Amino acid sequence: MHNRVAGSIAVLALMTVFSSAALAQRGGGTRGAAPAAPSVPHDPHDLTGVWLGGGGGGGNRNPVTQWLRQAPPLTAEGKAKMDSNKSGKGPRAVMPALGNDPIGDANPPGLMRTLVYNRPLQIINAGDQIVTLFEWGHFWRSIWMDARKVPDDPDPRWYGYSVGHWDGDTLVVDTVGLDPRGWLDEWGTPFSEETKVEERWHRVDRDTLELTFTLTDPKYYSKPWTSDTRTFRLQGKNSPDHELLEVIFAPLDEQEFNRRVRNPAAGVK
Amino acid sequence: MKSTLFFVFLVLIGAVSLFAHHGTGISYDQDAWITVKGTVTEFAWKNPHSQLYLDIKDEKGETVNYAIELNSPGVMTRYGWSRRTFKVGDMIEFQVHPSRVGAPVGEALCPCKVKINGIELKSEEQPAQQPQQ
């Protein structure tokens, strides 16, 4: 009996500690999120579920990139490339019809830009790979978990070539081969064909997944830089975002939208 | 085109401050809301953004087709809207941000203020995180 009481007290104490830690982790990191509930058991190596980003990275008031509160260390060549990317959003925004955003012509947003955009993604464990389905654009990416190496000379891919492993409870993903015609974010932040990205995904509690990445791109950045932490929330059955929708940007629709809305709104015939 | 007063049914109702980095809206005057009134000619429930087309009267009494850029079907679905929310022939009053160049185009991203045949349309869902569209 004595042991049971002592055990109960220990469990309660642990729950209090972990609940406080969870609350502290969430403090200020998400906007519009429901109040934090006590953490419930979960397998930290199983990221299965539908997740919605919105906290942390992605700040609307950052000076240069949505990924970072500070300016990233652009080289002169990187700065020139950034200046040539004309986005309809962010601190350098131009009217979309006068810009050169690739997705304005229904091109894929690519991996990094998709990760900073606030649309649901679904993570699925599939044996030797972890698959992520992205609602935005109806694309997916595979993270190979079978101890293979990333290719030395990868073909360019909008969603890159990714290999992952577990470092404790953190999923570490190395990605190469990202097609540099994509942007890092909505604001036209560039990356070159030399880019290597190391993502670190950590499931803080059952409902909270955090992402940071370190980007190495000596052509456009004078040194590697690490993103702010981006927070994703697990979407339960009752969430309107629990079910991924078909969000395809068909050129047929995009061209019609440009002709009838985007161009005339900016005075472009 | 002299100004947005070109449209007799456009009523300037006030100024609203939004994020300077707001969405795709830089083609529109994000500091102004106007109300457009007219009859639905087409509702395009499509990506990248849905569009509602209205016939309205200009100051000369001539009919002009006005385009309203709405949010994507995915976002609007989560507000409880559907491809059947508007029908051809519906009488609409819609608050929009007007085009900066005075074109007959406006923007209204959810949550929206709109009446259909005199009845205010409710936005049922309020997503926790609204995409920056």
Interface residues (C-beta under 8 A of the other chain):
Chain A: R31 G32 A33 A34 L52 G53 G54 G58 N60 R61 G88 K89 G90 P91 A93 V94 M95 P96 A97 I103 A106 Y117 N118 R119 E135 E186 R233 P240 D241 L245 V247 I248 F249 A250 D253 E254 E256 F257 R260 V261 R262 P264 A265 A266 G267
Chain B: F19 A20 H21 G23 T24 I26 S27 Y28 A44 K46 N47 P48 H49 Q51 A67 E69 S72 P73 G74 T77 R78 S99 R100 V101 A103 P104 V105 E107 E125 P127 A128 Q129 Q130 P131 Q132
